[in-house]
Structure formats: structure tokens, C-alpha cells
Amino acid sequence: FNFICAQTAPSINPEAIIVKDNGEREHIESYQGSAPLTVEFKANSSQTLGWDAHYKWIFSEEGSNSPYLIRYEENTGYTFTKSG
């Protein structure tokens, strides 16, 4: 028996979207500004058929080695109440 089995690996293309006070959404690569700031985080996973996808978002303050928030959803959101 000769057969070929190819499997496509899953991928993600994470993005962050700022939610403005008026409800408008803006895609961002980076942000410098004041708080509060509401952001939606999307994993944008693809080719996950046959895979058990696990997600982990780690939020840390600038200069800190310890996270203050960890989320496990594919898509999540958070309102940052202080800068950094």
C-alpha cells in the first residue's frame, strides 16, 4: 500500500480592535494613549478542522514579569483602566 497523507497545520492571525465611546471599531497594531481603553482581541484562527484548538491571552503591565490577567477564549475583550 502506498498512500500520501497531507495535513494542513492550523494558523492564527491575532488582531486587536479598539472600541471607541461612540461604538466605532478601529483595528490597531500598537497603541499609545490614555486609559480607559476598551479593546477586543480576536484570534482569527483557520484550518482548525481535526485539531483541538486552545487559546491563551496573557495581559501584563509594562515592566512586569507577572501577568495580571489570563483569558482562555478564542476571542476576548478587556477595558484597560490605567496606562501601561
C-alpha positions as CSV (number, residue, x, y, z in Angstrom):
1,F,0.0,0.0,0.0
2,N,1.3,3.4,-0.9
3,F,-0.6,6.5,0.2
4,I,0.1,10.1,0.9
5,C,-1.4,11.9,3.8
6,A,-1.1,15.7,4.0
7,Q,-2.4,17.7,6.8
8,T,-2.6,21.4,6.9
9,A,-1.5,23.0,10.2
10,P,-3.8,25.4,11.9
11,S,-2.8,29.1,12.0
12,I,-3.8,32.2,13.8
13,N,-3.7,35.9,12.8
14,P,-4.5,37.7,16.0
15,E,-5.8,41.3,15.9
16,A,-6.7,44.0,18.4
17,I,-9.7,46.3,17.8
18,I,-10.2,49.5,19.8
19,V,-13.9,50.1,20.7
20,K,-14.4,53.8,20.9
21,D,-17.0,55.5,23.1
22,N,-19.3,56.0,20.1
23,G,-19.2,52.3,19.3
24,E,-16.9,52.7,16.3
25,R,-14.2,50.0,16.0
26,E,-10.6,50.6,14.8
27,H,-8.0,47.9,14.1
28,I,-4.6,48.6,15.6
29,E,-1.1,47.3,15.5
30,S,0.0,49.3,18.6
31,Y,-1.4,52.0,20.8
32,Q,0.0,54.8,22.9
33,G,-2.5,56.9,24.8
34,S,-4.5,57.2,27.9
35,A,-6.9,54.9,29.7
36,P,-9.6,53.8,29.9
37,L,-9.4,51.9,26.6
38,T,-11.7,49.0,25.6
39,V,-10.1,46.5,23.2
40,E,-11.5,43.4,21.5
41,F,-8.9,40.6,20.8
42,K,-9.6,38.1,18.1
43,A,-7.5,35.0,17.3
44,N,-8.7,34.7,13.7
45,S,-7.9,31.0,13.7
46,S,-8.1,29.0,10.5
47,Q,-7.6,25.4,9.3
48,T,-8.5,24.0,12.8
49,L,-10.7,21.2,11.5
50,G,-9.5,18.0,13.3
51,W,-7.4,20.0,15.8
52,D,-8.3,20.8,19.4
53,A,-7.6,24.5,19.5
54,H,-6.6,26.1,22.8
55,Y,-6.3,29.8,23.3
56,K,-4.4,31.8,25.9
57,W,-4.3,35.6,26.1
58,I,-1.8,37.0,28.7
59,F,-2.0,40.6,29.8
60,S,0.9,42.1,31.6
61,E,1.8,45.6,32.7
62,E,4.8,47.2,31.1
63,G,7.9,46.3,33.1
64,S,6.2,43.5,35.0
65,N,7.2,39.8,34.6
66,S,3.8,38.6,36.1
67,P,0.5,38.7,34.2
68,Y,-2.4,40.4,35.9
69,L,-5.0,38.7,33.6
70,I,-5.1,35.5,31.6
71,R,-8.0,34.6,29.3
72,Y,-8.6,31.3,27.5
73,E,-11.3,32.2,25.0
74,E,-10.8,32.3,21.2
75,N,-11.9,35.9,21.3
76,T,-12.0,38.2,24.3
77,G,-12.2,41.8,25.3
78,Y,-10.9,44.0,28.1
79,T,-11.2,47.6,29.3
80,F,-7.8,48.8,30.4
81,T,-8.3,51.2,33.3
82,K,-4.8,52.5,33.6
83,S,-2.0,53.2,31.2
84,G,1.0,50.9,30.9
